[in-house]
């Protein structure tokens, strides 16, 4: 009877031992991707032009904000 580990068992043990490290790498990549998306979203929000001010005198634009 051969009690040594088979190649399949060795591969499973190797994959299990790399699990936490692999998870840490995956989380690091996910965090970097989320940071990149956050930076892109912030750039888009900052690119929105400011809302024009309402007219303060005259017959047009002093009662209703038609921009919104």
Helices and strands as residue ranges (DSSP letters): H 7-46
